[in-house]
C-alpha cells in the first residue's frame, strides 16, 4: 500500500531538519570546513549542530555552521566509523567496527546499542526507513529496530553479506549485496528477489512519487517500484551517492561531478562550482532543501539550489504561509494567498520528520485565505507543517505548548 512519507530511501546518511547556517542561493557550493583528512562516511544536520564522521579519524561536530570543529565520540571503541543515522528526538546512531552506538548529545558521548545483534561482525550500514524503522545492513543479513528503540531483530537475508538497505514510499524494501547485486522484498523482508538491472548497484534512493534511482557505473531509474529499469542519464558516470529532497528533485554525486534534476529526471545539470577536486562520496539534503556534501578528503560543503531552479520557492504573486498563534495550544489558523484557485493540503510532521497525517485538505480559493485547524490531539512539542498548493510547497516550523 502506498503511504505518504517525508523520507525516501537513504543509505549511510540521513536527512536532517534544519540548516545550521544560511546558504547563498546564488552560489553552487561553499565550504563549511574540513574536520579531518579522510573519506566522510556520514553527515547529520540538526538545528544546533553538524555532526560528521570521517573514516578512521572519528566523529566531529560543529555548532557554528562549520567554522570550527571539535572532536566528539566519548565512549566509542575506535575511529573506524562507517555510517551515521539520525533517528529523530535528538538520537544519532553510529556504526563503529563491529558494533552500533547511540548518542543523545550531538555525538559528544555514546553508549552501546547492539542488543539482538551481538556477535554479528563486519561493516554495518545504517538507515532510517520511511516507517521509522532503523535498518542495519551487515555481513550476516539485515537487522531492524524501531527508531529510538533498544533492541535489534533479524529482517531477513540471514547468512548473506549485505552492504546497504532501505525502503521506498510504497513499502518495498531493497538490499544491496556485497557483490553489488540489488534485491527487493515486497513482504517486509520475508523474501527477496533480484532486480533486473544491467549494472552493479552501489547506492539507491526513492522519490515520493514512486520512482527509484540506482547508481553504479551509470544512473538508472525505475518507474514501477523496481520491476523494470532504464538509464536515467548516460552522461552520469560511476555514481557514489544520491539524495532526493521533498519536492522530488534529485541530486547525484558521480566521478564526473554532482548533477541535479529539478524536473523529475527529464534533464540533468552539473552542480559542482565551489567543490574541491576530491570525489564526493556523501550527499544529504535537509528539510529546507539545503544540500550537504562530504568528499574523500574530509571536506564538508553546503549548497542550495538557486531560486530560478526551484519552482516551489515562490509561485506567481503568492505570499508566504503563516500559522498563528505559534506556539499553539489547541487550535490555530493557517493563512496564505494564492494567485489562482488550486487543490492543496497541509501535512503535519514531528521533530524527527515522521508524517503524522494531513490536517487540512481541499480546494483552496484564489486570493487570501485563513483556515482554522484543530491540533488538540497532538502532545506538546516541535512540529512542521508542510503546505502544498499546486506547484508551491512551504515548510513552517510550529510548536504546540500546553
Secondary structure, DSSP 8 states (H G I E B T S, - for coil): -----S-----S----S--SS---TTSS-EEEEESSSS-EEEEEEETTEEEEEETTTEEEEESSTTSS-EEE-BT-S-S-EEEEEEEETTEEEEEETTEEEEESSTTSB-EE--TT-TT--S--EEEE-TTSEEEEEETTEEEEEETT-S--EE-S-TT--EEEEEE-TTS-EEEEETT--EEEESSTTS--EE---SS--SEEEE-TTS-EEEESSSEEEESSTTSS-EEEESS--SEEEEEE-TT--EEEEETTEEEEESSTTS--EE--TT--SS-EEEEEE-TTSEEEEEETTSEEEEEE--TTT-TTS--TT-EEEEEESSSBSSEEEEEEEESS-EEEEEEEEETT--EEEEEEEEEE-SEEEEEEEE-TTS-SEEEEEEEEETTEEEEEEEEE--
